[in-house]
Amino acid sequence: MLSRGAFRALPFRSQLSQSFINRNISPHNLSRPSTIRWPLHRPSPVPATSRGYAQKFRPKYYRYDPDQVRNARPLLSQESIKGFFKHRNTHWGAIFLTSGGIWFYVSNLEEVPVSHRRRFNIYRPEDVEGEGARMYQQIMQQYGGAILPAWDRRTKMVHRVMARLVRANGLENVDWEVHVIASDEKNAFVIPGGKVFVFSGILPIAKTDDGLAAILGHEIAHSVANHAGESMSRRAVFMVPLQYLMYFLDNTGYTAGLGQLLGSLALEFGFNLPASRNQESEADFIGLMMMAKSCYNPQDAVGVWERMHKAQEEGGRKVMNRSKTSKRSLGLPSECEL
């Protein structure tokens, strides 16, 4: 066996020892006790103040007693509500709000062009154009690739009828922009700002320039009468406050959770549908006036709306039969009799 002295004399032993010494012992360590540094015990980078803030605002969870929740008092009791309505300040506040509401309503009444109907409106056509610009961007993103070129015969037909309607009715002050979309959809509309969109699927229903004039005149009439601003005014002043009222009654328990449903039905059948019918009838009337001034035959409007009504019924849609409205409108103005 090798002796301990012989083992010390081996070269690799001396090199290994010297290497270990060179790596771990320095003059600094020889002069003072060495300190072992453990990486797991380094100071936290998060200050103590931040740790205290996090512990202070940590979410707390509370246990609740089911009996206490079951027997909890409502936020507003019947006695408190009765006292509120019987209070003198409430009466004065109701008088003030009613007077202010009547003044606000009367001061924003205006007359619709051509039909001379009185209606409530707080939005001017210029105010609605901002909403129309956003709608225009959305429509162009959806149908921009399907717009027919200017040399297409369908585009030329729409431009020809549109130019005649605009020139005869003095609407050159509007920056009209016409787009014909290659689609089987039977639709046409005008958004605020004079942007006209006609789907090619409606042209077989129009058949002639006179039929197309009935469709375009109806859509232009919506823009001339600012029906978009009227609808926005009705929604902002009447519909939104009623929805908040029903939401409040639902949370107090007085409508048994049916307030929003009842409010939606009341708005739909009490405001939206009647107003929509009035606007459509008015657009028919104004459109016929435009046709007559442009020397188109208003009688063709009846056939157009009958074909439109039939096509929409075949597609499974329930729509208002505007052919009856057109017949009534034809009997009203003497200017429409050619």
LOVEX-264246 format. One record per residue (C-alpha): residue number from 0; x, y, z. Coordinates in steps of 0.25 Angstrom, whole numbers, always signed. Each point is the difference from the previous one (the first is absolute). Layout:
<atoms>
+-----+-------+-------+-------+
|   n |  east | north |    up |
+-----+-------+-------+-------+
| NUM |     X |     Y |     Z |
...
+-----+-------+-------+-------+
</atoms>
This chain:
<atoms>
+-----+-------+-------+-------+
|   n |  east | north |    up |
+-----+-------+-------+-------+
|   0 |    +0 |    +0 |    +0 |
|   1 |    +4 |   +14 |    -2 |
|   2 |    +4 |    +8 |   +12 |
|   3 |    -6 |   +13 |    +4 |
|   4 |   +13 |    +7 |    -3 |
|   5 |    +1 |    -7 |   -14 |
|   6 |   -15 |    +5 |    -3 |
|   7 |    +4 |   +14 |    +3 |
|   8 |   +12 |    -1 |    -9 |
|   9 |    -9 |    -3 |   -12 |
|  10 |    +0 |   +11 |   -10 |
|  11 |   -15 |    +0 |    -3 |
|  12 |    -3 |    +1 |   +15 |
|  13 |    +8 |   +13 |    +1 |
|  14 |    -6 |    +6 |   -12 |
|  15 |   -14 |    -3 |    +4 |
|  16 |    +3 |    +6 |   +14 |
|  17 |    +6 |   +12 |    -6 |
|  18 |   -11 |    +2 |   -10 |
|  19 |   -11 |    -1 |   +11 |
|  20 |    +8 |   +10 |    +9 |
|  21 |    +2 |   +10 |   -11 |
|  22 |   -15 |    +0 |    -3 |
|  23 |    -5 |    +1 |   +14 |
|  24 |   +10 |    +7 |    +9 |
|  25 |    +5 |   +14 |    -2 |
|  26 |    +8 |    +9 |    +8 |
|  27 |   -13 |    +7 |    +5 |
|  28 |    -6 |   -13 |    +4 |
|  29 |   +13 |    -4 |    +8 |
|  30 |    -1 |   +13 |    +8 |
|  31 |   -14 |    -1 |    +4 |
|  32 |   -10 |   -12 |    +1 |
|  33 |    -7 |    -3 |   -13 |
|  34 |   -15 |    +2 |    -2 |
|  35 |    -8 |    -9 |    -7 |
|  36 |   -10 |    +6 |    -9 |
|  37 |   -13 |    -7 |    -4 |
|  38 |    -8 |    +5 |   -12 |
|  39 |   -13 |    -4 |    +6 |
|  40 |    +2 |    +9 |   +12 |
|  41 |    +2 |   +13 |    -8 |
|  42 |    -8 |   +12 |    +4 |
|  43 |   -13 |    +1 |    -7 |
|  44 |    -1 |   +11 |   -12 |
|  45 |   -13 |    +4 |    +5 |
|  46 |    +1 |   +11 |   +11 |
|  47 |    -6 |    -2 |   +13 |
|  48 |   -10 |   +11 |    -2 |
|  49 |    -5 |    -7 |   -13 |
|  50 |    -2 |   -13 |    +8 |
|  51 |    -8 |    +7 |   +11 |
|  52 |    -8 |    +7 |   -10 |
|  53 |    -4 |   -13 |    -7 |
|  54 |    -3 |    -6 |   +13 |
|  55 |    -9 |   +12 |    +4 |
|  56 |    -8 |    +0 |   -12 |
|  57 |    -1 |   -15 |    -2 |
|  58 |   -14 |    -4 |    -3 |
|  59 |    -8 |    -5 |   +12 |
|  60 |   -10 |   -11 |    +0 |
|  61 |   -11 |    +0 |   +10 |
|  62 |   -10 |   -10 |    +5 |
|  63 |   -14 |    +3 |    +0 |
|  64 |   -12 |    -5 |    +7 |
|  65 |   -11 |    -5 |    -9 |
|  66 |   -11 |    +4 |   +10 |
|  67 |    +6 |   +14 |    +0 |
|  68 |    -1 |    +1 |   -15 |
|  69 |   -14 |    -6 |    -1 |
|  70 |    -5 |   +10 |   +10 |
|  71 |    +8 |   +12 |    -5 |
|  72 |    -8 |   +13 |    -2 |
|  73 |    -1 |    +6 |   -15 |
|  74 |    +8 |   +12 |    -4 |
|  75 |   -13 |    +8 |    -2 |
|  76 |   -12 |    -3 |    +9 |
|  77 |   -14 |    +3 |    -4 |
|  78 |    -1 |   +10 |   +12 |
|  79 |   +13 |    +7 |    -5 |
|  80 |    -6 |    +1 |   -14 |
|  81 |   -13 |    +5 |    +4 |
|  82 |    +7 |   +11 |    +9 |
|  83 |    +8 |    +4 |   -12 |
|  84 |   -12 |    +2 |    -9 |
|  85 |    -8 |    +7 |   +11 |
|  86 |   +12 |   +10 |    +4 |
|  87 |    -2 |   +15 |    -5 |
|  88 |   +13 |    +1 |    -6 |
|  89 |    -4 |   -12 |    -9 |
|  90 |   -12 |    +7 |    -5 |
|  91 |    +8 |   +13 |    -3 |
|  92 |   +10 |    -9 |    -7 |
|  93 |   -10 |    -7 |    -9 |
|  94 |    -6 |   +14 |    -4 |
|  95 |   +13 |    +5 |    -4 |
|  96 |    +4 |   -13 |    -8 |
|  97 |   -13 |    +0 |    -7 |
|  98 |    +1 |   +15 |    -3 |
|  99 |   +14 |    -2 |    -5 |
| 100 |    -4 |   -12 |    -8 |
| 101 |   -11 |    +7 |    -7 |
| 102 |    +8 |   +12 |    -3 |
| 103 |   +11 |    -9 |    -6 |
| 104 |   -10 |    -8 |    -8 |
| 105 |    -7 |   +12 |    -6 |
| 106 |   +13 |    +7 |    -3 |
| 107 |    +5 |   -12 |    -8 |
| 108 |   -12 |    -1 |    -9 |
| 109 |    +2 |    +2 |   -15 |
| 110 |    -7 |    -2 |   -13 |
| 111 |    +4 |   -11 |   -10 |
| 112 |    +3 |    +5 |   -14 |
| 113 |   -11 |    -3 |   -10 |
| 114 |    -9 |    -7 |    +9 |
| 115 |    -1 |   +11 |   +10 |
| 116 |    -1 |   -10 |   +12 |
| 117 |    +3 |    +5 |   +13 |
| 118 |   +10 |    -8 |    +8 |
| 119 |   +10 |    +0 |   +11 |
| 120 |   +15 |    +0 |    -4 |
| 121 |   +12 |    +4 |    +8 |
| 122 |   +10 |    -4 |   -11 |
| 123 |    +3 |    +8 |   -13 |
| 124 |    +4 |    -7 |   -13 |
| 125 |   +15 |    +5 |    +3 |
| 126 |    -1 |    -7 |   +14 |
| 127 |    -4 |   -13 |    -6 |
| 128 |   +11 |    +0 |   -11 |
| 129 |   +10 |    -5 |   +10 |
| 130 |    -8 |   -13 |    +3 |
| 131 |    -2 |    -1 |   -15 |
| 132 |   +15 |    +0 |    -2 |
| 133 |    +2 |   -11 |    +9 |
| 134 |   -11 |    -8 |    -7 |
| 135 |    +7 |    +3 |   -13 |
| 136 |   +13 |    -6 |    +4 |
| 137 |    -7 |   -13 |    +5 |
| 138 |    -7 |    -1 |   -13 |
| 139 |   +12 |    +2 |    -8 |
| 140 |    +8 |   -11 |    +8 |
| 141 |   -11 |   -10 |    -2 |
| 142 |    -4 |    +3 |   -15 |
| 143 |   +12 |    +8 |    -5 |
| 144 |    +4 |   -12 |    -9 |
| 145 |   -14 |    -2 |    -6 |
| 146 |    -2 |   +14 |    -5 |
| 147 |    -2 |    +1 |   -15 |
| 148 |    +8 |    +9 |    -9 |
| 149 |    -5 |   +12 |    -6 |
| 150 |    +0 |    -6 |   -14 |
| 151 |   -10 |   -11 |    +4 |
| 152 |   -14 |    +2 |    -6 |
| 153 |    -7 |    -1 |   +14 |
| 154 |    +9 |   +11 |    +5 |
| 155 |    -3 |    +9 |   -11 |
| 156 |   -15 |    -2 |    +2 |
| 157 |    +1 |    +3 |   +15 |
| 158 |    +8 |   +13 |    -3 |
| 159 |    -9 |    +4 |   -11 |
| 160 |   -12 |    -1 |    +8 |
| 161 |    +7 |    +6 |   +13 |
| 162 |    +5 |   +12 |    -8 |
| 163 |   -14 |    +3 |    -6 |
| 164 |    -6 |    +0 |   +14 |
| 165 |   +11 |    +9 |    +6 |
| 166 |    -1 |   +10 |   -11 |
| 167 |   -15 |    +1 |    +0 |
| 168 |    -2 |    +1 |   +15 |
| 169 |   +11 |   +10 |    +3 |
| 170 |    +9 |    -9 |    +8 |
| 171 |   +13 |    +4 |    -6 |
| 172 |    +5 |    +5 |   +13 |
| 173 |    +2 |   -14 |    +5 |
| 174 |   +13 |    -8 |    -3 |
| 175 |    -7 |   -12 |    -6 |
| 176 |    +8 |   -13 |    -2 |
| 177 |    -6 |   -12 |    -6 |
| 178 |    +4 |   -14 |    +1 |
| 179 |    -6 |   -12 |    -7 |
| 180 |    +3 |   -13 |    +7 |
| 181 |    +0 |   -13 |    -8 |
| 182 |    -9 |    -9 |    +9 |
| 183 |   -13 |    -7 |    -1 |
| 184 |    -5 |    +7 |   +12 |
| 185 |   -12 |    +9 |    -3 |
| 186 |    +3 |   +13 |    +7 |
| 187 |    +4 |   +14 |    -1 |
| 188 |    +3 |   +11 |   +10 |
| 189 |    +6 |   +14 |    +2 |
| 190 |    +8 |    +2 |   +13 |
| 191 |    +2 |   +14 |    +6 |
| 192 |   +10 |    +8 |    -9 |
| 193 |    -6 |    -3 |   -13 |
| 194 |    +6 |   -14 |    -2 |
| 195 |    -9 |    -8 |    -8 |
| 196 |    +1 |   -16 |    -1 |
| 197 |    -8 |    -8 |   -10 |
| 198 |    +0 |   -15 |    -1 |
| 199 |    -1 |    -6 |   -14 |
| 200 |   -10 |   -10 |    +5 |
| 201 |   -10 |   +11 |    +1 |
| 202 |    +1 |    +5 |   -15 |
| 203 |    -9 |   -12 |    -5 |
| 204 |   -11 |    +5 |    +9 |
| 205 |    +2 |   +14 |    -5 |
| 206 |    +0 |    -4 |   -14 |
| 207 |    +0 |   +14 |    -6 |
| 208 |    +6 |   +14 |    +3 |
| 209 |   -14 |    +4 |    +5 |
| 210 |    +0 |   -12 |   +10 |
| 211 |   +14 |    +3 |    +4 |
| 212 |    -4 |   +14 |    +3 |
| 213 |   -11 |    -4 |    +9 |
| 214 |   +11 |    -8 |    +8 |
| 215 |   +10 |   +11 |    +0 |
| 216 |   -10 |   +11 |    +3 |
| 217 |    -5 |    -8 |   +12 |
| 218 |   +14 |    -2 |    +6 |
| 219 |    +5 |   +15 |    -4 |
| 220 |   -13 |    +4 |    +8 |
| 221 |    +5 |    -6 |   +13 |
| 222 |   +13 |    +8 |    -2 |
| 223 |    -8 |   +13 |    -3 |
| 224 |    -9 |    -1 |   +11 |
| 225 |   +11 |    -4 |   +10 |
| 226 |    -7 |   -12 |    +5 |
| 227 |   +13 |    -5 |    +6 |
| 228 |    +1 |   +12 |    +9 |
| 229 |   -14 |    -1 |    +4 |
| 230 |    +2 |   -15 |    +4 |
| 231 |   +12 |    +4 |    +8 |
| 232 |    -7 |   +11 |    +7 |
| 233 |   -11 |    -9 |    +4 |
| 234 |    +9 |   -11 |    +5 |
| 235 |    +9 |   +10 |    +8 |
| 236 |   -12 |    +8 |    +7 |
| 237 |   -11 |   -11 |    +1 |
| 238 |    +5 |   -14 |    -1 |
| 239 |   +13 |    +1 |    +8 |
| 240 |    -6 |    +6 |   +13 |
| 241 |   -11 |   -10 |    -1 |
| 242 |   +10 |   -11 |    +0 |
| 243 |    +7 |    +5 |   +12 |
| 244 |   -13 |    +2 |    +7 |
| 245 |    -4 |   -15 |    -2 |
| 246 |   +14 |    -4 |    +4 |
| 247 |    -2 |    +8 |   +13 |
| 248 |   -14 |    -7 |    +2 |
| 249 |    +6 |   -13 |    -2 |
| 250 |   +11 |    +2 |   +10 |
| 251 |   -10 |    +5 |   +11 |
| 252 |    -9 |   -12 |    -3 |
| 253 |   -13 |    +7 |    -4 |
| 254 |    +0 |    -6 |   -14 |
| 255 |    +3 |   -14 |    +5 |
| 256 |   +12 |    +0 |   -10 |
| 257 |    -9 |    +3 |   -12 |
| 258 |    +3 |   +15 |    -1 |
| 259 |   +10 |    -1 |   -11 |
| 260 |    -9 |   -10 |    -8 |
| 261 |   -12 |    +8 |    +1 |
| 262 |    +8 |   +13 |    -3 |
| 263 |    +5 |    -6 |   -13 |
| 264 |   -13 |    -4 |    -4 |
| 265 |    -6 |   +13 |    +3 |
| 266 |   +11 |    +7 |    -8 |
| 267 |    -1 |    -9 |   -12 |
| 268 |   -15 |    +1 |    -1 |
| 269 |    -2 |   +14 |    +5 |
| 270 |   +11 |    +7 |    -6 |
| 271 |    +8 |    -7 |   -10 |
| 272 |   -10 |    -7 |    -9 |
| 273 |   -10 |   +12 |    -1 |
| 274 |   +12 |   +10 |    -3 |
| 275 |    +5 |   -10 |   -10 |
| 276 |   -13 |    -1 |    -7 |
| 277 |    -1 |   +16 |    +0 |
| 278 |   +13 |    +1 |    -6 |
| 279 |    -2 |   -10 |   -11 |
| 280 |   -13 |    +7 |    -4 |
| 281 |    +7 |   +13 |    +0 |
| 282 |   +11 |    -5 |    -8 |
| 283 |   -10 |    -6 |   -10 |
| 284 |    -7 |   +14 |    -1 |
| 285 |   +13 |    +8 |    -2 |
| 286 |    +6 |   -10 |   -10 |
| 287 |   -13 |    +1 |    -8 |
| 288 |    +2 |   +15 |    +0 |
| 289 |   +14 |    -1 |    -5 |
| 290 |    -4 |   -10 |   -11 |
| 291 |   -10 |   +10 |    -5 |
| 292 |    +9 |   +12 |    +0 |
| 293 |   +10 |    -9 |    -8 |
| 294 |   -10 |    -4 |   -10 |
| 295 |    +0 |   -14 |    +4 |
| 296 |   -14 |    -8 |    +0 |
| 297 |    -4 |    -1 |   +15 |
| 298 |   -10 |   -11 |    -4 |
| 299 |   +11 |   -10 |    -2 |
| 300 |    +3 |    +1 |   +15 |
| 301 |   -12 |    -8 |    +3 |
| 302 |    +5 |   -12 |    -8 |
| 303 |   +14 |    +1 |    +6 |
| 304 |    -4 |    -1 |   +14 |
| 305 |   -10 |   -11 |    -4 |
| 306 |   +12 |    -8 |    -6 |
| 307 |    +9 |    +3 |   +12 |
| 308 |   -11 |    -4 |   +10 |
| 309 |    -2 |   -13 |    -8 |
| 310 |   +15 |    -3 |    +0 |
| 311 |    +2 |    +3 |   +15 |
| 312 |   -12 |   -10 |    +3 |
| 313 |    +6 |   -11 |    -8 |
| 314 |   +13 |    +2 |    +7 |
| 315 |    -7 |    -2 |   +13 |
| 316 |    +0 |   +14 |    +5 |
| 317 |   -12 |    +7 |    +6 |
| 318 |    +0 |   +15 |    -5 |
| 319 |   -10 |   +11 |    -1 |
| 320 |    -7 |    +1 |   -13 |
| 321 |    +4 |   +13 |    -6 |
| 322 |    -8 |    -1 |   -12 |
| 323 |   -12 |    +4 |    +7 |
| 324 |    +7 |   +12 |    +6 |
| 325 |    +4 |    +4 |   -14 |
| 326 |   -14 |    -1 |    -5 |
| 327 |    -5 |    +9 |   +11 |
| 328 |   +12 |   +10 |    -3 |
| 329 |    -3 |    +0 |   -15 |
| 330 |   -14 |    +5 |    +3 |
| 331 |    +5 |   +12 |    +9 |
| 332 |    +9 |    +9 |    -8 |
| 333 |    -5 |    +6 |   -13 |
| 334 |   +15 |    +1 |    -5 |
| 335 |    +1 |   -15 |    -1 |
| 336 |   -11 |    -1 |   -11 |
| 337 |    +7 |    +0 |   -13 |
+-----+-------+-------+-------+
</atoms>
